[in-house]
Amino acid sequence: MENIIILLREFILLYVLLLSVLLIHELIHFIFIKVYGKQIKFLKLIYSVVKFHISTIINI
């Protein structure tokens, strides 16, 4: 049972890492592309999702 929990935790960490890389990629795009109001709201949504996933990992 412990092995399953460890594997699940590793998978979640990998998932959050992937989300973080995607977020950084989006941030780089926002630096080079003119920022519109809708894009800022979308970026805040992505950030809040990543923040939620990180907080759930800390709580595991």
C-alpha positions as CSV (number, residue, x, y, z in Angstrom):
1,M,0.0,0.0,0.0
2,E,2.8,2.4,0.8
3,N,4.3,1.9,-2.7
4,I,1.0,3.0,-4.3
5,I,1.0,6.1,-2.2
6,I,4.6,6.9,-3.1
7,L,3.9,6.3,-6.8
8,L,0.8,8.6,-6.6
9,R,2.8,11.3,-4.9
10,E,5.5,11.1,-7.5
11,F,2.9,11.3,-10.3
12,I,1.3,14.4,-8.7
13,L,4.7,16.0,-8.3
14,L,5.5,15.3,-12.0
15,Y,2.1,16.8,-12.9
16,V,2.7,19.9,-10.9
17,L,6.2,20.3,-12.4
18,L,4.6,20.0,-15.9
19,L,2.0,22.7,-14.9
20,S,4.8,24.9,-13.6
21,V,6.7,24.6,-16.9
22,L,3.6,25.4,-18.8
23,L,3.0,28.4,-16.6
24,I,6.6,29.7,-17.2
25,H,6.1,29.1,-20.9
26,E,2.9,31.3,-20.8
27,L,4.7,34.0,-18.8
28,I,7.5,34.2,-21.4
29,H,4.8,34.6,-24.1
30,F,3.1,37.4,-22.1
31,I,6.4,39.2,-22.0
32,F,6.8,39.3,-25.8
33,I,3.1,39.6,-26.7
34,K,0.9,42.6,-25.8
35,V,-1.1,41.8,-22.7
36,Y,-4.9,42.1,-22.9
37,G,-7.3,42.1,-19.9
38,K,-8.7,38.6,-20.8
39,Q,-5.2,37.2,-21.0
40,I,-4.4,38.5,-17.5
41,K,-7.5,36.8,-16.1
42,F,-6.5,33.6,-17.8
43,L,-3.0,33.8,-16.4
44,K,-4.4,34.3,-12.9
45,L,-6.6,31.3,-13.4
46,I,-3.6,29.1,-14.4
47,Y,-1.7,30.5,-11.4
48,S,-4.5,29.7,-8.9
49,V,-4.8,26.1,-10.3
50,V,-1.0,25.5,-9.9
51,K,-1.1,27.0,-6.4
52,F,-4.0,24.7,-5.5
53,H,-2.1,21.6,-6.7
54,I,1.0,22.6,-4.7
55,S,-1.1,23.1,-1.6
56,T,-2.7,19.7,-2.0
57,I,0.7,18.0,-2.3
58,I,1.9,19.7,0.9
59,N,-1.3,18.4,2.7
60,I,-0.7,14.8,1.6
